[in-house]
Structure formats: structure tokens, C-alpha cells
Amino acid sequence: MSIIVHLDKVMLERKVSLTELAENVGITMANLSILKSGKAKAVRFSTLDSICHYLQCQPADILEWILGEEDKD
């Protein structure tokens, strides 16, 4: 997949723990861990909105698209 998740970097910059973010965004730590690790297959806009609101960031601060091997045709 050519979507890179930078949630861990944004959380580190803002000194926010996984527990704190999960509690304030209203999602489980397990689901947040999956997203943070880049293993999520999808993310709801409402979840992304809540994360961005709490971290005071833009979606592009968290998600990045890069050209992957599977995209080179």
C-alpha cells in the first residue's frame, strides 16, 4: 500500500500518549494502535476528524500518499 501513516510522529511532537489520544478521541487503544502502525485498511472520516481536532493538525500531517511499486504501470 502506498499510504504512509505518520500518527506516531504527530503524537510525539505534541507529547500525546496512545492512552490519552484513545480516551479523548473515543476509539479503542487496539484500533488506534492498528492505525498508528499503518496496518489499518481504512479509517472513517469521523475518526480522522476527531484525531485532527484533538491533535490540532491537518489530515495531511497524519497521512501521506507515495507512489508504490504496485502503482508503477
Backbone torsions as a table, in degrees:
resi	resn	phi	psi	omega
1	MET	NA	145.0	-177.0
2	SER	-107.0	23.8	172.2
3	ILE	-103.0	123.2	179.6
4	ILE	-105.7	134.2	-179.1
5	VAL	-103.7	123.8	-179.4
6	HIS	-109.8	26.2	-177.5
7	LEU	-60.5	-40.0	-179.6
8	ASP	-61.5	-38.5	178.9
9	LYS	-65.6	-44.5	-179.4
10	VAL	-65.8	-41.2	178.4
11	MET	-63.0	-42.2	179.3
12	LEU	-63.1	-44.3	179.2
13	GLU	-60.2	-34.2	-177.2
14	ARG	-98.3	2.8	179.0
15	LYS	55.1	47.5	179.8
16	VAL	-112.0	128.5	179.3
17	SER	-83.5	163.8	176.9
18	LEU	-60.1	-43.1	179.5
19	THR	-62.1	-46.5	-179.4
20	GLU	-61.8	-45.9	-179.6
21	LEU	-64.5	-44.7	-179.8
22	ALA	-59.3	-45.2	-178.9
23	GLU	-64.9	-39.9	-175.8
24	ASN	-83.5	-20.7	179.6
25	VAL	-94.4	-25.1	177.5
26	GLY	87.2	29.4	173.2
27	ILE	-123.9	160.8	-177.1
28	THR	-71.8	154.6	176.6
29	MET	-62.7	-34.1	179.2
30	ALA	-62.8	-46.9	179.5
31	ASN	-67.5	-36.7	177.8
32	LEU	-66.6	-38.7	177.1
33	SER	-62.6	-40.8	177.6
34	ILE	-62.3	-43.7	178.3
35	LEU	-65.1	-47.0	-178.0
36	LYS	-60.7	-36.7	-178.4
37	SER	-78.4	-9.3	-179.4
38	GLY	84.3	10.5	-178.4
39	LYS	-92.0	-3.3	-179.9
40	ALA	-69.9	141.5	177.3
41	LYS	-90.0	-19.1	-178.9
42	ALA	-159.5	161.2	173.6
43	VAL	-142.4	134.2	179.2
44	ARG	-73.5	145.2	177.0
45	PHE	-59.7	-36.0	-180.0
46	SER	-65.2	-36.4	176.6
47	THR	-69.3	-45.5	178.0
48	LEU	-61.1	-40.8	177.7
49	ASP	-60.9	-45.6	-179.6
50	SER	-64.4	-41.8	178.5
51	ILE	-63.6	-47.0	-180.0
52	CYS	-63.6	-39.3	179.0
53	HIS	-62.6	-47.2	-177.7
54	TYR	-67.9	-41.9	-178.1
55	LEU	-85.0	-5.7	-178.1
56	GLN	52.8	58.6	-179.8
57	CYS	-140.9	175.4	177.2
58	GLN	-99.0	154.2	176.3
59	PRO	-53.8	-35.4	179.9
60	ALA	-67.9	-17.5	174.6
61	ASP	-73.3	-24.7	-175.9
62	ILE	-100.5	-38.2	-175.3
63	LEU	-116.9	139.6	178.1
64	GLU	-136.8	136.6	175.3
65	TRP	-103.8	132.1	174.3
66	ILE	-128.5	154.6	178.5
67	LEU	-69.9	119.5	-179.9
68	GLY	-100.6	168.9	179.1
69	GLU	-57.0	-38.8	-178.4
70	GLU	-70.2	-15.3	-179.5
71	ASP	-90.7	-10.5	-175.4
72	LYS	-87.8	88.1	177.2
73	ASP	-129.1	NA	NA
